[in-house]
């Protein structure tokens, strides 16, 4: 689905997930946010925090947070992609070689019994570097992600520390695998 269509899906759930995610951020944190629609809602909630650094490849997140005096925003640089994100080898290399974070909040195309999947390989490679360079990794997803198949593997469950999802919706097979 296009970005415009995805932005309109599960809005209420994403807003609630964002409120929960922000509870895990404390003053002084450096946070990676990927270019998903879910993390855009997290950016909206981060606006109320102080002394936070956000490193992102999302032009929507940059636009949402730019100019706030208590939030430092770092856009990683690279080629502007169709998903209002920064992609390409420059972006991948910048994350891999120069940026590290206390926490990463990310989403993907889907979740199966064994892995988190994505459907945009250019953004997936950036997320993989964020995973490597973050101390704590939070996968944030709504129930629509269950059983959705993306063609590229983003992460094994062993690579993430926490999942944030809707109450009472965690698929039993996924819960067991986690």
C-alpha positions as CSV (number, residue, x, y, z in Angstrom):
1,X,0.0,0.0,0.0
2,X,1.1,3.6,-0.6
3,X,2.2,5.8,2.3
4,X,-1.0,7.8,2.1
5,X,-3.2,4.7,2.4
6,X,-1.0,3.3,5.3
7,X,-1.2,6.5,7.2
8,X,-5.0,6.1,7.4
9,X,-5.0,2.5,8.6
10,X,-5.3,1.6,12.3
11,X,-4.8,5.3,13.3
12,X,-6.3,4.8,16.8
13,X,-4.2,1.7,17.5
14,X,-1.0,3.4,16.3
15,X,-1.7,6.4,18.5
16,X,-2.2,4.2,21.5
17,X,0.9,2.2,20.8
18,X,2.9,5.5,20.5
19,X,1.7,6.6,23.9
20,X,2.9,3.3,25.4
21,X,6.2,3.4,23.5
22,X,7.0,6.9,24.8
23,X,6.7,5.6,28.4
24,X,10.0,3.8,27.7
25,X,11.9,7.0,26.8
26,X,13.7,9.0,29.5
27,X,15.4,12.4,29.6
28,X,18.8,12.1,27.9
29,X,18.0,9.2,25.6
30,X,19.1,9.0,22.0
31,X,16.4,7.3,20.0
32,X,16.3,5.8,16.6
33,X,12.9,6.1,14.8
34,X,12.5,4.3,11.5
35,X,10.4,5.6,8.6
36,X,7.2,3.7,9.4
37,X,3.8,5.2,9.9
38,X,3.8,3.8,13.4
39,X,6.9,5.8,14.4
40,X,5.4,9.0,13.0
41,X,2.8,8.7,15.9
42,X,5.7,8.1,18.3
43,X,7.3,11.4,17.1
44,X,4.0,13.2,17.8
45,X,4.2,11.9,21.4
46,X,7.9,12.6,21.8
47,X,7.2,16.3,21.3
48,X,6.3,16.6,25.0
49,X,9.6,15.2,26.3
50,X,12.8,17.1,27.2
51,X,16.5,16.5,26.4
52,X,15.9,13.8,23.8
53,X,17.9,13.2,20.6
54,X,16.1,11.5,17.7
55,X,18.0,10.0,14.8
56,X,15.8,9.1,11.9
57,X,15.6,8.4,8.2
58,X,11.9,9.6,8.2
59,X,11.3,13.0,6.6
60,X,7.8,13.0,8.3
61,X,9.5,12.6,11.7
62,X,12.0,15.3,10.9
63,X,9.2,17.6,9.9
64,X,7.2,16.8,13.0
65,X,10.1,17.5,15.4
66,X,12.2,20.1,13.7
67,X,12.5,23.4,15.6
68,X,11.5,22.1,19.0
69,X,14.0,23.5,21.6
70,X,14.1,20.4,23.8
71,X,14.5,17.8,21.0
72,X,17.6,17.4,18.9
73,X,16.7,15.9,15.5
74,X,19.3,14.2,13.3
75,X,18.3,13.2,9.7
76,X,20.8,10.7,8.6
77,X,21.2,11.9,5.0
78,X,20.9,10.1,1.7
79,X,18.5,10.0,-1.2
80,X,14.8,10.9,-0.7
81,X,12.6,7.9,-1.3
82,X,9.0,7.6,-2.3
83,X,8.0,6.7,1.3
84,X,9.0,10.2,2.5
85,X,12.2,8.5,3.9
86,X,15.9,8.8,3.3
87,X,17.3,5.7,1.7
88,X,20.4,4.4,-0.1
89,X,24.0,3.5,0.6
90,X,24.8,6.9,2.2
91,X,21.9,6.5,4.7
92,X,22.9,2.9,5.5
93,X,26.6,3.8,5.9
94,X,25.7,6.8,8.1
95,X,23.7,4.7,10.5
96,X,26.3,1.8,10.5
97,X,29.4,4.0,11.0
98,X,28.3,7.1,12.8
99,X,25.1,6.8,14.8
100,X,24.2,4.9,18.0
101,X,21.2,5.0,20.2
102,X,19.9,3.9,23.6
103,X,16.7,2.8,22.0
104,X,15.2,1.9,18.7
105,X,11.5,2.0,17.9
106,X,10.6,0.4,14.6
107,X,7.9,-1.4,12.7
108,X,7.8,-3.6,9.7
109,X,5.4,-5.2,7.1
110,X,4.5,-8.2,9.2
111,X,5.3,-10.7,11.9
112,X,5.3,-14.5,11.6
113,X,6.0,-17.3,14.1
114,X,9.7,-16.8,13.6
115,X,10.7,-13.4,12.3
116,X,9.8,-9.8,11.6
117,X,9.5,-9.1,7.9
118,X,9.5,-6.0,5.7
119,X,8.6,-5.2,2.1
120,X,11.0,-2.4,1.3
121,X,14.5,-3.7,1.1
122,X,16.2,-0.2,1.1
123,X,14.5,0.8,4.3
124,X,15.0,-2.7,5.7
125,X,18.8,-2.4,5.4
126,X,18.7,0.9,7.3
127,X,16.6,-0.7,10.0
128,X,19.1,-3.6,10.3
129,X,21.9,-1.1,10.9
130,X,19.7,0.7,13.5
131,X,19.2,-2.7,15.2
132,X,22.9,-3.3,15.3
133,X,23.6,0.1,16.8
134,X,20.9,0.4,19.4
135,X,21.1,-0.8,23.0
136,X,17.5,-1.7,23.3
137,X,15.1,-2.6,20.4
138,X,11.3,-2.1,20.5
139,X,9.2,-3.6,17.8
140,X,5.9,-1.7,17.7
141,X,3.1,-3.2,15.8
142,X,-0.7,-3.4,15.6
143,X,-2.7,-6.6,15.1
144,X,-2.9,-6.0,11.3
145,X,0.8,-7.2,11.0
146,X,0.1,-10.8,12.0
147,X,0.6,-13.2,9.1
148,X,1.6,-10.4,6.7
149,X,4.4,-11.5,4.6
150,X,7.2,-9.2,3.4
151,X,9.8,-10.5,1.0
152,X,12.8,-9.5,3.2
153,X,13.6,-10.6,6.7
154,X,14.1,-7.7,9.0
155,X,15.0,-9.4,12.3
156,X,14.8,-12.6,14.3
157,X,13.0,-12.4,17.6
158,X,16.4,-12.9,19.3
159,X,17.4,-9.5,18.0
160,X,14.7,-7.5,19.8
161,X,14.2,-6.7,23.4
162,X,10.6,-5.7,23.7
163,X,7.4,-5.8,21.6
164,X,4.6,-3.2,22.0
165,X,1.3,-4.2,20.6
166,X,-2.4,-4.0,21.2
167,X,-3.7,-5.5,24.5
168,X,-5.0,-9.1,24.2
169,X,-4.0,-9.4,20.6
170,X,-0.7,-11.2,20.7
171,X,-1.0,-14.3,18.5
172,X,-0.4,-17.4,20.7
173,X,2.2,-18.9,18.3
174,X,4.1,-15.6,18.1
175,X,3.9,-15.2,22.0
176,X,5.3,-18.7,22.4
177,X,8.1,-18.0,19.9
178,X,9.0,-14.7,21.6
